[in-house]
C-alpha cells in the first residue's frame, strides 16, 4: 500500500512540476527515480499516463482523469494530517535550518532558544552560513535570505521585515575629516574619506540608498579595508578606520555606548528584504509553523533597533 501511495504522490508532483527533473527536485529524488516510479505506476494501471518526447511530456486523456482524482485524494489525506497536527498541543519533530551567520547568531538564535525551552518535543539543527545553499539538495526545512529572492515554483516564502542600513563612524574620525550631513554632501566629499566595506567573492558592492522619489541610488566606494565579515567591518569602524555602512541592529550597541555615531540621518532609509523560505508542501508541519510565526512576531522589532 505504501508503494502505491508513493507512486501516486510522485505522479501528481510530476504533473504539477511540469517535468521529471523538476519533480525530482521537489521530492528530493533523481530524475531517473521519478521516471521509474511513473513507469511502475503505468504498468500497474495498464495505461499510459504521459505522452513523452525528447523535449516535452503531456498527460494522456487517461492521465488527466487519473491526475484529477489522485489530486483530490491527496488533498483529503493532507486535510487529515492537518487535523491531526491541529489536535496536538505541542509541536514535535526535527527541523534543519540555514541562515546568514551574523544575523542568525545575533538575532535569530535567541528566538530559537526560546522555542526550545517552550517546546520539549521540538529539535533544531542550525547552519550559520552566508553561502546560498540549495534547500532541496541539502534537505533544509527553512532558510533565511537577505535581499531579493529568485523566482521559484518549488519554494514558498514569507517576509520577515527589512535589514535597515545606516552610515556610522567614530566621533574622533568625524572631528578629523569633513562631516557629511546628507548623501549629497557625502558625494561631494567622496575623496576625503576612508571607507570600510563588506566584500564577498573577490569584490564589494556599492552602498545603496533611497532617494526622495523612493528609488534606489548607489554610492560607489573605494575601500581602505574590506572583508567578508560584517562583524569585523563594525569593529574596524569602532577602531576609527573610516566610514562604515552597517545594519542598524548591528550598530545599535556601539551607538548606545558612544563608540560609534550615526554620520547623518536618512529621511528615506534603505533596507534589504529578509524572507523565510522553505520547500513548497501542501501541508506545513506544526513544528515549522511555530518557528516561522515566532520569527514574524519578534524579528521585525530586532531589525528596527537603532
C-alpha positions as CSV (number, residue, x, y, z in Angstrom):
1,X,0.0,0.0,0.0
2,X,2.8,2.5,0.9
3,X,4.4,1.9,-2.5
4,X,1.2,2.6,-4.3
5,X,0.7,5.8,-2.4
6,X,4.3,6.8,-3.1
7,X,3.8,6.3,-6.8
8,X,0.6,8.4,-6.8
9,X,2.4,11.2,-5.0
10,X,5.2,11.1,-7.5
11,X,2.8,11.2,-10.4
12,X,0.9,14.2,-9.0
13,X,4.2,16.0,-8.3
14,X,5.4,15.3,-11.8
15,X,2.2,16.8,-13.3
16,X,2.4,19.9,-11.1
17,X,6.1,20.4,-11.5
18,X,6.0,20.1,-15.3
19,X,8.8,17.7,-15.8
20,X,10.5,14.6,-14.3
21,X,13.6,16.6,-13.3
22,X,11.6,19.4,-11.6
23,X,9.5,16.8,-9.7
24,X,12.8,15.1,-8.6
25,X,14.0,18.4,-7.1
26,X,10.7,18.8,-5.3
27,X,10.7,15.2,-4.0
28,X,14.5,15.1,-3.4
29,X,14.8,12.2,-5.9
30,X,16.8,11.8,-9.1
31,X,15.1,12.2,-12.5
32,X,15.7,8.5,-13.1
33,X,13.9,7.5,-9.9
34,X,10.9,9.7,-10.8
35,X,10.8,8.1,-14.3
36,X,10.9,4.6,-12.9
37,X,8.2,5.3,-10.4
38,X,5.9,6.6,-13.2
39,X,6.7,3.6,-15.3
40,X,5.8,1.2,-12.5
41,X,2.6,3.1,-11.9
42,X,1.7,2.8,-15.6
43,X,2.5,-0.9,-15.6
44,X,0.3,-1.5,-12.6
45,X,-2.6,0.5,-14.1
46,X,-2.2,-0.9,-17.6
47,X,-2.4,2.6,-19.2
48,X,-0.1,5.3,-20.4
49,X,-0.3,8.4,-18.3
50,X,2.1,10.7,-20.3
51,X,2.8,11.3,-24.0
52,X,6.6,11.6,-23.9
53,X,9.0,13.1,-26.4
54,X,12.7,14.0,-26.1
55,X,11.7,17.6,-25.5
56,X,8.4,17.5,-23.6
57,X,5.7,15.5,-21.8
58,X,2.0,15.9,-21.6
59,X,-0.8,14.0,-20.0
60,X,-2.8,11.5,-21.9
61,X,-6.6,11.6,-21.6
62,X,-6.4,8.7,-19.1
63,X,-3.6,10.5,-17.3
64,X,-5.6,13.7,-17.0
65,X,-8.5,11.8,-15.4
66,X,-6.3,9.9,-13.1
67,X,-4.4,13.1,-12.0
68,X,-7.6,14.9,-11.1
69,X,-8.8,12.0,-8.9
70,X,-5.4,11.5,-7.3
71,X,-5.0,15.1,-6.6
72,X,-8.4,15.2,-4.7
73,X,-7.4,12.1,-2.8
74,X,-4.1,13.6,-1.7
75,X,-5.9,16.8,-0.6
76,X,-8.1,14.7,1.6
77,X,-5.0,13.0,3.1
78,X,-3.4,16.4,3.7
79,X,-6.5,17.7,5.4
80,X,-6.5,14.6,7.7
81,X,-2.8,15.4,8.5
82,X,-3.7,19.0,9.3
83,X,-6.5,17.8,11.6
84,X,-4.0,15.6,13.5
85,X,-1.5,18.5,13.7
86,X,-4.2,20.8,15.0
87,X,-5.1,18.3,17.7
88,X,-1.6,18.3,19.1
89,X,-0.9,20.7,21.9
90,X,2.9,20.7,21.3
91,X,4.9,20.8,18.0
92,X,7.2,17.8,17.7
93,X,9.9,16.7,15.4
94,X,13.2,17.8,13.9
95,X,14.0,20.8,11.7
96,X,17.1,21.7,9.7
97,X,17.6,25.4,9.4
98,X,20.1,27.7,7.5
99,X,20.6,31.4,7.9
100,X,23.2,34.2,7.4
101,X,25.9,33.8,10.1
102,X,25.8,37.1,11.9
103,X,22.1,37.8,11.7
104,X,21.4,34.2,12.7
105,X,23.8,34.2,15.7
106,X,22.8,37.7,17.0
107,X,19.0,37.9,16.2
108,X,17.6,34.5,15.4
109,X,19.4,32.1,17.8
110,X,17.9,33.7,20.9
111,X,14.4,33.2,19.4
112,X,15.2,29.5,18.7
113,X,16.5,29.0,22.2
114,X,13.2,30.4,23.5
115,X,11.3,27.9,21.4
116,X,13.5,25.1,22.6
117,X,12.6,26.0,26.2
118,X,8.9,26.2,25.4
119,X,8.6,23.0,23.3
120,X,10.4,19.9,24.6
121,X,9.4,17.9,21.6
122,X,11.0,20.3,19.1
123,X,14.6,19.8,18.0
124,X,16.5,22.0,15.5
125,X,19.8,21.7,13.6
126,X,21.1,25.1,12.5
127,X,23.7,26.0,9.9
128,X,25.0,29.6,10.3
129,X,26.5,30.4,6.8
130,X,26.5,33.2,4.3
131,X,26.6,30.6,1.5
132,X,23.4,30.4,-0.5
133,X,22.5,26.8,-0.3
134,X,20.1,24.7,-2.3
135,X,17.3,23.8,0.2
136,X,16.1,20.8,-1.7
137,X,19.5,19.4,-2.4
138,X,20.7,19.8,1.2
139,X,17.4,18.9,2.8
140,X,16.9,22.2,4.6
141,X,13.4,22.8,6.1
142,X,13.7,26.5,6.5
143,X,16.2,29.2,5.5
144,X,16.5,32.9,5.9
145,X,17.6,35.1,2.9
146,X,18.7,38.7,2.8
147,X,18.0,40.5,-0.4
148,X,15.7,39.9,-3.4
149,X,14.5,36.3,-4.0
150,X,14.8,34.5,-7.3
151,X,11.5,33.2,-8.7
152,X,10.9,29.5,-7.8
153,X,7.9,27.3,-8.1
154,X,9.5,24.9,-5.7
155,X,9.9,27.2,-2.7
156,X,7.5,29.2,-0.5
157,X,8.4,32.5,1.2
158,X,7.2,34.8,3.9
159,X,8.6,38.3,4.5
160,X,10.2,38.9,7.9
161,X,11.0,42.6,7.6
162,X,13.9,44.6,6.4
163,X,17.5,45.0,7.4
164,X,17.8,48.8,7.7
165,X,21.1,50.4,7.0
166,X,23.0,53.4,8.3
167,X,26.3,55.2,7.9
168,X,28.5,55.3,11.0
169,X,31.9,56.4,12.2
170,X,33.6,57.4,15.5
171,X,33.3,61.0,16.8
172,X,37.1,61.2,16.6
173,X,37.1,60.3,12.9
174,X,34.5,62.9,12.1
175,X,36.4,65.5,14.0
176,X,39.4,64.9,11.8
177,X,37.5,64.7,8.5
178,X,34.7,66.7,6.8
179,X,31.4,65.7,8.3
180,X,28.8,65.0,5.7
181,X,25.2,65.7,6.8
182,X,23.4,64.0,3.9
183,X,24.1,61.9,0.9
184,X,24.7,64.8,-1.4
185,X,27.5,66.1,0.9
186,X,29.0,62.6,1.1
187,X,29.1,62.5,-2.7
188,X,30.9,65.9,-2.7
189,X,33.4,64.7,-0.1
190,X,33.8,61.3,-1.6
191,X,37.6,61.5,-2.0
192,X,38.1,62.9,1.5
193,X,37.0,59.8,3.4
194,X,38.2,56.3,4.1
195,X,35.6,53.5,3.6
196,X,35.3,50.1,5.3
197,X,33.2,47.7,3.3
198,X,31.7,44.2,3.4
199,X,33.1,42.2,0.5
200,X,32.4,38.7,-0.8
201,X,33.7,36.6,-3.8
202,X,36.6,39.0,-4.5
203,X,34.6,42.2,-4.8
204,X,32.4,44.6,-3.0
205,X,29.1,46.3,-3.9
206,X,28.2,50.0,-3.8
207,X,26.4,51.4,-0.8
208,X,22.7,51.7,-1.6
209,X,20.4,54.5,-0.5
210,X,16.7,55.5,-1.2
211,X,16.1,58.9,-2.8
212,X,13.2,61.3,-2.4
213,X,11.3,59.5,-5.2
214,X,11.6,56.1,-3.5
215,X,14.2,54.9,-6.0
216,X,17.3,53.0,-5.1
217,X,20.5,55.0,-5.7
218,X,24.1,53.8,-5.4
219,X,27.2,55.3,-3.9
220,X,30.4,53.8,-5.3
221,X,33.0,53.3,-2.6
222,X,36.8,52.8,-2.8
223,X,37.8,50.7,0.2
224,X,40.7,51.1,2.5
225,X,39.7,48.0,4.4
226,X,37.3,45.2,3.1
227,X,36.4,41.8,4.5
228,X,33.6,39.2,4.3
229,X,32.6,39.6,8.0
230,X,30.2,42.4,8.9
231,X,31.3,41.9,12.5
232,X,34.8,42.8,11.6
233,X,33.6,45.7,9.5
234,X,31.8,47.1,12.5
235,X,35.0,46.6,14.7
236,X,37.0,48.5,12.1
237,X,34.5,51.3,12.3
238,X,34.8,51.4,16.1
239,X,38.6,51.4,15.7
240,X,38.3,54.7,13.7
241,X,39.5,53.4,10.4
242,X,36.7,55.2,8.4
243,X,33.1,55.3,7.5
244,X,31.0,52.1,7.7
245,X,27.6,51.2,6.4
246,X,26.0,48.7,8.8
247,X,22.6,47.2,9.7
248,X,21.1,49.3,12.4
249,X,20.6,46.3,14.6
250,X,24.4,45.6,14.4
251,X,25.4,49.2,15.1
252,X,22.9,49.7,18.0
253,X,25.2,48.6,20.9
254,X,28.1,50.7,19.7
255,X,25.7,53.6,19.1
256,X,24.3,53.3,22.7
257,X,27.8,53.2,24.2
258,X,29.1,56.1,22.1
259,X,31.7,54.0,20.3
260,X,30.0,55.0,17.0
261,X,27.8,57.8,16.0
262,X,25.4,58.0,13.0
263,X,27.0,60.2,10.4
264,X,23.7,61.5,9.0
265,X,20.0,60.7,9.2
266,X,18.4,59.3,6.1
267,X,14.8,60.7,5.5
268,X,14.1,57.6,3.4
269,X,16.0,54.7,4.9
270,X,17.3,51.8,2.8
271,X,16.7,48.3,3.9
272,X,17.4,44.8,2.4
273,X,14.4,42.4,2.4
274,X,14.6,39.4,4.8
275,X,12.5,36.4,4.0
276,X,11.9,33.0,5.4
277,X,11.8,30.4,2.6
278,X,11.0,26.7,2.7
279,X,10.2,23.9,0.2
280,X,6.6,24.0,-1.1
281,X,4.3,21.5,0.5
282,X,0.5,21.0,0.7
283,X,0.7,20.9,4.4
284,X,3.0,22.9,6.7
285,X,4.1,20.9,9.7
286,X,3.3,22.5,13.0
287,X,6.9,22.4,14.1
288,X,7.8,24.6,11.0
289,X,4.8,26.9,11.6
290,X,5.8,27.7,15.2
291,X,9.3,28.7,14.1
292,X,8.0,31.0,11.2
293,X,5.3,32.5,13.5
294,X,8.0,33.4,16.1
295,X,10.2,35.0,13.5
296,X,7.3,37.0,12.1
297,X,6.3,38.2,15.6
298,X,9.7,39.1,17.0
299,X,12.3,39.6,14.3
300,X,11.0,42.9,12.8
301,X,11.4,44.7,16.2
302,X,15.0,43.4,16.4
303,X,15.8,44.6,12.9
304,X,14.4,48.0,13.7
305,X,16.9,48.6,16.5
306,X,18.7,51.9,16.0
